[in-house]
Amino acid sequence: MARLPPRRRATCAAHVLSHVDRPRRDAQDTAASGRARKTKRSRKTQGNPPPGPDELAAFYAAKVNSDEYLPLNMISAAMCGLMLARGLVTPERLRMRGVR
């Protein structure tokens, strides 16, 4: 397969300078208009709090105790410890499901 030569950009001085100067002009326009740019994404200020360790352990224990598909890396070692400490799963069931 033949290689094509790389495409060249126009090197007109006015074209290059217009791109170099653009960020400065945008900042000056924003400052002159007195308005700040909006943030792209707003954070949730209200909503449900994240689940606690007990809720997470119960959720993952239900996955381990069911016969659903369980990806190999779904359960971390820390989560195994939480589920075992709370008596939600047995070590035999974890071994049977392939969780280390």
C-alpha positions as CSV (number, residue, x, y, z in Angstrom):
1,M,0.0,0.0,0.0
2,A,1.4,3.3,-1.1
3,R,1.8,6.0,1.6
4,L,0.4,9.4,0.8
5,P,2.4,12.6,1.6
6,P,1.2,14.4,4.8
7,R,-1.3,17.2,4.3
8,R,0.1,20.6,4.8
9,R,-1.6,23.5,6.5
10,A,-1.7,27.0,5.1
11,T,1.0,29.1,6.7
12,C,-0.4,32.4,5.9
13,A,0.8,34.8,8.6
14,A,-2.6,36.4,9.1
15,H,-4.2,33.0,9.6
16,V,-1.6,31.9,12.1
17,L,-1.8,35.1,14.1
18,S,-5.6,35.0,14.2
19,H,-5.4,31.6,16.0
20,V,-2.7,32.7,18.3
21,D,-4.6,35.7,19.4
22,R,-8.0,34.1,19.8
23,P,-7.9,33.0,23.5
24,R,-6.8,36.5,24.6
25,R,-9.6,38.1,22.7
26,D,-12.2,35.7,24.1
27,A,-11.0,36.5,27.7
28,Q,-11.1,40.2,26.9
29,D,-14.6,40.0,25.5
30,T,-15.8,38.1,28.5
31,A,-14.2,40.6,30.9
32,A,-15.7,43.5,29.0
33,S,-19.2,42.1,28.9
34,G,-19.1,41.5,32.7
35,R,-20.5,38.0,32.5
36,A,-18.6,34.9,33.5
37,R,-18.7,31.7,31.5
38,K,-21.2,29.1,32.8
39,T,-19.8,25.9,34.1
40,K,-20.2,23.0,31.8
41,R,-21.8,20.7,34.4
42,S,-23.5,21.5,37.6
43,R,-23.1,19.2,40.6
44,K,-26.0,17.7,42.3
45,T,-26.7,19.6,45.5
46,Q,-29.7,17.6,46.6
47,G,-30.4,13.9,46.2
48,N,-29.9,10.7,47.9
49,P,-26.8,10.2,50.0
50,P,-24.4,7.5,48.8
51,P,-25.2,4.0,50.3
52,G,-23.5,3.1,53.5
53,P,-21.3,0.0,54.0
54,D,-24.1,-2.0,55.4
55,E,-26.3,-1.3,52.3
56,L,-23.5,-2.1,49.9
57,A,-22.7,-5.3,51.7
58,A,-26.3,-6.4,51.5
59,F,-26.5,-5.6,47.8
60,Y,-23.4,-7.6,46.9
61,A,-24.4,-10.4,49.2
62,A,-27.7,-10.7,47.3
63,K,-25.7,-11.0,44.1
64,V,-23.3,-13.7,45.6
65,N,-26.2,-15.7,47.0
66,S,-28.2,-15.6,43.8
67,D,-27.5,-17.7,40.7
68,E,-27.1,-14.5,38.5
69,Y,-24.0,-13.9,36.5
70,L,-21.3,-12.6,38.7
71,P,-18.3,-10.9,37.0
72,L,-14.9,-12.0,38.4
73,N,-13.9,-8.4,39.5
74,M,-17.3,-7.3,40.8
75,I,-16.6,-8.1,44.5
76,S,-13.5,-6.5,46.1
77,A,-11.5,-8.1,48.9
78,A,-12.8,-5.3,51.2
79,M,-16.4,-6.1,50.3
80,C,-15.7,-9.8,50.9
81,G,-14.5,-8.9,54.4
82,L,-17.6,-6.8,55.1
83,M,-20.0,-9.5,53.9
84,L,-18.2,-12.2,55.9
85,A,-18.0,-10.0,59.1
86,R,-21.8,-9.3,58.9
87,G,-22.6,-13.0,58.3
88,L,-24.3,-12.3,54.9
89,V,-22.4,-14.9,53.0
90,T,-20.4,-18.0,53.8
91,P,-16.8,-18.6,52.7
92,E,-18.0,-21.7,50.9
93,R,-20.5,-19.7,48.8
94,L,-17.8,-17.2,47.9
95,R,-15.5,-19.9,46.8
96,M,-18.3,-21.6,44.8
97,R,-19.0,-18.3,43.0
98,G,-15.3,-17.8,42.2
99,V,-14.8,-14.7,44.5
100,R,-11.3,-14.6,46.1
